[in-house]
Amino acid sequence: MKITPQRKRILAYIVIGFVLLTILVSLFPPTLIDREFSEEIQEHQNPLLNLVMKAVSYPGYMPYAAVMVLATVLVFYVKKRKREALFLLLTTGSSLISTIVKFMVNRPRPSKNFVKVIIATHQQSFPSGHVFFYVVFFGFLALLMYMLKHINNTLRLLVVIGCMLMIFIIPVSRVYLGAHWFTDVLGGFLLGILYLFALSYWYLKGQRN
């Protein structure tokens, strides 16, 4: 995969966007957009939707996240796809990066004064570690399904659909559960795109089908 001038510009915009967003959440309290977005999402709460949103978020918590990654790595390793297994294992680097950024920004979680907290969490709020991890792990898994043509087409399609659903539902889930603000999930998404691009670039440099 070549880094074309257009891709360089897109990456630059994402980096600038993340930096500006980080400065914003570091210096100012939750914005009007944050509060309005949470209010809009949470006004649709009901018991069934609570279960769905919890189910979407659970794979991002420890130890479930570690089990999910290791199980996927093991499948690829057993199928003699050691390089793919290694890159899937590298998706866990998102947790370390997320923890470092959270510590530096030190943004509090949404409080019960502003949102309905369905699942209480204690680590800092920005960026959303769930969104960051899902974009990287499920995004890279979807890439593998696209690249590995020998895998059954139906299975590849189902995995890609599942991955895309997890990536695009998780930001809503985190806000719905009262665990994050809109700017938290946006930050996690931007950071996830950057890390996913880096992994994909190095993987595709030496790809083999």
C-alpha positions as CSV (number, residue, x, y, z in Angstrom):
1,M,0.0,0.0,0.0
2,K,1.5,3.3,-1.1
3,I,1.1,6.5,0.9
4,T,-0.2,8.8,-1.8
5,P,-0.3,12.6,-1.4
6,Q,-4.0,12.4,-0.9
7,R,-3.6,9.8,1.9
8,K,-1.0,12.0,3.5
9,R,-3.4,14.9,3.5
10,I,-6.1,12.8,5.0
11,L,-3.8,11.5,7.7
12,A,-2.6,15.0,8.4
13,Y,-6.2,16.2,8.8
14,I,-6.9,13.4,11.2
15,V,-3.8,14.1,13.3
16,I,-4.6,17.8,13.4
17,G,-8.3,17.1,14.3
18,F,-7.2,14.8,17.2
19,V,-4.7,17.3,18.5
20,L,-7.3,20.1,18.4
21,L,-9.9,17.9,20.0
22,T,-7.4,16.9,22.8
23,I,-6.7,20.6,23.5
24,L,-10.4,21.3,23.6
25,V,-11.3,18.6,26.1
26,S,-8.2,19.4,28.2
27,L,-9.0,23.1,28.6
28,F,-12.8,23.2,28.7
29,P,-15.7,21.3,30.4
30,P,-18.1,19.2,28.4
31,T,-19.4,21.2,25.4
32,L,-23.0,21.9,24.5
33,I,-22.6,19.3,21.8
34,D,-21.5,16.7,24.3
35,R,-24.5,17.3,26.6
36,E,-27.0,17.6,23.7
37,F,-25.7,14.4,22.1
38,S,-25.9,12.4,25.4
39,E,-29.4,13.7,26.0
40,E,-30.6,12.8,22.5
41,I,-29.1,9.3,22.7
42,Q,-30.3,8.5,26.2
43,E,-33.8,9.6,25.8
44,H,-34.5,6.4,23.8
45,Q,-33.5,4.1,26.7
46,N,-35.5,1.0,27.4
47,P,-34.6,-2.4,29.0
48,L,-34.1,-4.3,25.7
49,L,-31.8,-1.5,24.3
50,N,-29.9,-1.5,27.6
51,L,-29.1,-5.2,27.1
52,V,-28.1,-4.6,23.5
53,M,-25.8,-1.7,24.3
54,K,-24.2,-3.6,27.2
55,A,-23.6,-6.6,25.0
56,V,-21.9,-4.5,22.4
57,S,-19.6,-2.9,25.1
58,Y,-18.7,-6.1,27.1
59,P,-16.1,-7.4,24.6
60,G,-14.1,-4.2,25.2
61,Y,-13.7,-4.8,28.9
62,M,-11.0,-6.9,30.5
63,P,-10.7,-9.9,30.6
64,Y,-13.2,-10.3,27.7
65,A,-11.1,-8.2,25.3
66,A,-8.0,-10.2,26.0
67,V,-9.8,-13.5,25.6
68,M,-11.3,-12.4,22.3
69,V,-8.0,-11.2,20.9
70,L,-6.1,-14.3,22.0
71,A,-8.8,-16.7,20.7
72,T,-8.6,-14.9,17.3
73,V,-4.8,-15.0,17.3
74,L,-4.9,-18.7,18.1
75,V,-7.2,-19.4,15.2
76,F,-4.9,-17.7,12.7
77,Y,-1.8,-19.3,14.3
78,V,-3.3,-22.8,14.1
79,K,-4.2,-22.1,10.4
80,K,-0.5,-21.3,9.8
81,R,-1.1,-17.6,9.4
82,K,1.5,-16.6,11.9
83,R,2.0,-13.1,10.4
84,E,-1.7,-12.4,10.6
85,A,-1.7,-13.7,14.1
86,L,1.1,-11.4,15.1
87,F,-0.5,-8.3,13.6
88,L,-3.8,-9.2,15.4
89,L,-1.8,-9.4,18.6
90,L,-0.4,-5.9,17.9
91,T,-3.9,-4.5,18.0
92,T,-3.7,-4.7,21.8
93,G,-1.2,-1.8,21.6
94,S,-4.3,0.4,21.5
95,S,-4.8,-0.2,25.2
96,L,-1.4,1.1,26.1
97,I,-1.7,4.2,23.9
98,S,-5.2,4.8,25.2
99,T,-4.1,4.6,28.9
100,I,-1.2,7.0,28.3
101,V,-3.4,9.6,26.6
102,K,-6.1,9.2,29.3
103,F,-3.5,9.9,32.0
104,M,-2.2,12.9,30.2
105,V,-5.6,14.5,29.5
106,N,-7.1,13.3,32.8
107,R,-10.7,14.1,31.8
108,P,-13.4,13.0,34.3
109,R,-16.1,10.6,33.2
110,P,-19.7,11.9,32.7
111,S,-21.3,12.4,36.1
112,K,-24.8,11.6,37.2
113,N,-25.5,15.3,37.3
114,F,-25.5,15.4,33.5
115,V,-26.3,11.9,32.3
116,K,-27.8,8.6,33.3
117,V,-24.9,6.3,34.2
118,I,-25.9,2.7,33.4
119,I,-22.4,1.3,33.7
120,A,-20.1,3.1,36.1
121,T,-16.4,3.2,35.0
122,H,-13.4,4.7,36.9
123,Q,-10.6,5.3,34.4
124,Q,-10.3,8.7,32.7
125,S,-12.7,9.5,29.9
126,F,-10.8,10.8,26.9
127,P,-10.3,9.1,24.5
128,S,-12.8,6.2,24.6
129,G,-10.7,3.1,24.9
130,H,-13.5,0.9,23.7
131,V,-13.9,2.9,20.4
132,F,-10.2,3.0,19.9
133,F,-9.8,-0.8,20.4
134,Y,-12.8,-1.7,18.3
135,V,-11.7,0.4,15.3
136,V,-8.3,-1.2,15.4
137,F,-9.1,-4.8,16.2
138,F,-12.3,-5.2,14.2
139,G,-11.0,-2.9,11.5
140,F,-7.9,-5.0,11.0
141,L,-9.9,-8.3,11.2
142,A,-12.2,-6.9,8.4
143,L,-9.0,-6.1,6.3
144,L,-7.8,-9.7,6.7
145,M,-11.2,-11.0,5.5
146,Y,-10.8,-8.8,2.4
147,M,-7.2,-9.9,1.8
148,L,-7.4,-13.7,2.5
149,K,-9.3,-14.9,-0.6
150,H,-9.0,-18.6,0.3
151,I,-11.4,-18.2,3.2
152,N,-15.0,-19.1,2.4
153,N,-16.8,-16.1,0.9
154,T,-19.9,-16.4,3.1
155,L,-17.7,-16.5,6.2
156,R,-15.7,-13.6,5.1
157,L,-18.8,-11.5,4.4
158,L,-20.4,-12.4,7.8
159,V,-17.2,-11.5,9.6
160,V,-16.9,-8.2,7.8
161,I,-20.5,-7.3,8.5
162,G,-20.1,-8.2,12.2
163,C,-16.9,-6.1,12.4
164,M,-18.5,-3.1,10.8
165,L,-21.5,-3.3,13.1
166,M,-19.3,-3.4,16.2
167,I,-17.2,-0.4,15.0
168,F,-20.1,1.8,14.2
169,I,-22.4,0.8,17.2
170,I,-19.8,1.0,19.9
171,P,-19.6,4.9,19.9
172,V,-23.4,5.1,20.4
173,S,-23.2,2.3,23.0
174,R,-20.6,4.2,25.1
175,V,-22.6,7.4,25.1
176,Y,-25.9,5.5,25.7
177,L,-24.4,3.8,28.8
178,G,-23.3,7.1,30.2
179,A,-19.6,6.1,30.1
180,H,-18.4,8.8,27.6
181,W,-19.1,12.1,26.0
182,F,-19.4,12.5,22.2
183,T,-15.9,14.1,22.1
184,D,-14.5,11.0,23.9
185,V,-15.8,8.6,21.3
186,L,-14.8,10.9,18.5
187,G,-11.2,11.1,19.9
188,G,-11.1,7.3,20.2
189,F,-12.3,6.9,16.6
190,L,-9.7,9.3,15.2
191,L,-6.9,7.7,17.2
192,G,-8.1,4.3,16.1
193,I,-8.0,5.2,12.4
194,L,-4.4,6.4,12.8
195,Y,-3.3,3.2,14.6
196,L,-5.3,1.0,12.2
197,F,-3.7,2.7,9.2
198,A,-0.2,2.1,10.6
199,L,-0.9,-1.6,11.2
200,S,-2.5,-2.0,7.8
201,Y,0.4,-0.2,6.1
202,W,3.1,-2.5,7.6
203,Y,1.0,-5.6,7.0
204,L,0.2,-4.8,3.4
205,K,3.9,-4.0,2.7
206,G,4.6,-7.8,3.0
207,Q,1.3,-9.2,2.2
208,R,0.8,-12.8,0.9
209,N,-2.5,-14.4,0.0
